[in-house]
Amino acid sequence: MNLSKTGSLTEDTAQEIAIGALTFISSEPEQLGRFLSLAGIGPEEIRSAAAEPGFLAGVLEFLMQDEQLLLSYTEGAGIRPTMIAAAHLKLAGGVDYFAQH
């Protein structure tokens, strides 16, 4: 995991964590359905939505709203749950993805 000289996450590492989370969510149809419903997009729109600012932060926000889902992902990914919050903070930049859609 790439940390900057100050010990904080790099933008690239935060994106890697969020993409891993999206992949994890996508592997669980019920969770994917919930996520897409909250994001206001269909399955065919994931790729284009992922390019929008705030989308990856929205993925992490979704994950943080469900402790069991969060712990399941972080355990499988071999990262601390606090890394999700750090990555979210790095990617959010003050943007709430779900409030925009």
C-alpha positions in Angstrom: 0.0 0.0 0.0 1.4 3.3 -1.0 1.6 6.0 1.7 2.9 9.4 1.2 5.9 10.7 3.1 3.5 12.0 5.8 2.1 8.6 6.3 -1.3 9.4 4.6 -2.8 7.5 1.8 -1.9 8.5 -1.8 -4.7 9.2 -4.2 -3.8 6.1 -6.2 -3.9 3.9 -3.1 -7.3 5.3 -2.1 -8.6 4.6 -5.6 -7.2 1.0 -5.5 -9.1 0.5 -2.2 -12.3 1.9 -3.6 -12.0 -0.2 -6.8 -11.5 -3.3 -4.7 -14.5 -2.4 -2.7 -16.6 -2.0 -5.9 -15.4 -5.3 -7.2 -16.3 -6.9 -3.8 -19.8 -5.3 -3.8 -20.3 -6.4 -7.4 -19.7 -10.0 -6.4 -22.7 -9.9 -4.2 -25.9 -9.3 -6.2 -28.0 -8.1 -3.3 -25.4 -5.6 -2.2 -24.9 -4.5 -5.8 -28.6 -3.9 -6.2 -28.7 -1.8 -3.1 -25.7 0.2 -4.2 -27.0 0.9 -7.6 -30.4 1.9 -6.2 -28.8 4.4 -3.8 -26.5 5.7 -6.5 -29.4 6.1 -8.9 -27.7 4.2 -11.7 -28.2 0.9 -13.6 -25.7 -1.8 -14.0 -24.9 -0.7 -17.5 -23.9 2.8 -16.2 -21.2 1.6 -13.7 -18.3 2.2 -16.0 -19.2 5.7 -17.0 -20.3 6.6 -13.4 -16.9 5.4 -12.1 -15.2 8.1 -14.1 -17.3 10.8 -12.3 -15.7 12.7 -9.4 -17.0 11.4 -6.1 -18.2 8.0 -7.4 -15.4 6.0 -5.7 -15.9 7.9 -2.5 -19.6 6.9 -2.8 -18.6 3.3 -3.1 -16.6 3.6 0.2 -19.5 5.5 1.8 -21.8 2.7 1.0 -19.4 0.2 2.4 -19.1 2.2 5.7 -22.9 2.2 6.2 -22.9 -1.6 6.7 -20.5 -2.8 9.4 -20.8 -6.5 8.4 -20.2 -5.7 4.8 -17.3 -3.4 5.7 -15.6 -6.1 7.9 -16.2 -8.8 5.3 -14.4 -6.7 2.6 -11.5 -5.5 4.8 -10.9 -9.0 6.1 -10.8 -10.5 2.6 -8.7 -7.6 1.3 -6.3 -7.8 4.3 -6.7 -4.1 5.2 -7.7 -2.4 8.4 -11.3 -1.0 8.5 -9.9 2.4 9.3 -8.2 2.4 5.8 -11.7 2.6 4.3 -12.4 5.8 6.2 -9.0 7.2 5.2 -9.5 6.3 1.6 -13.0 7.9 1.7 -11.6 11.1 3.1 -8.9 11.2 0.4 -11.4 10.6 -2.4 -14.4 12.6 -1.1 -12.9 16.1 -1.3 -16.1 17.4 0.3 -18.3 15.6 -2.2 -21.2 13.4 -1.1 -21.9 11.2 -4.2 -25.3 9.9 -3.0 -26.6 13.4 -2.3 -25.8 14.4 -5.9 -27.9 11.7 -7.6 
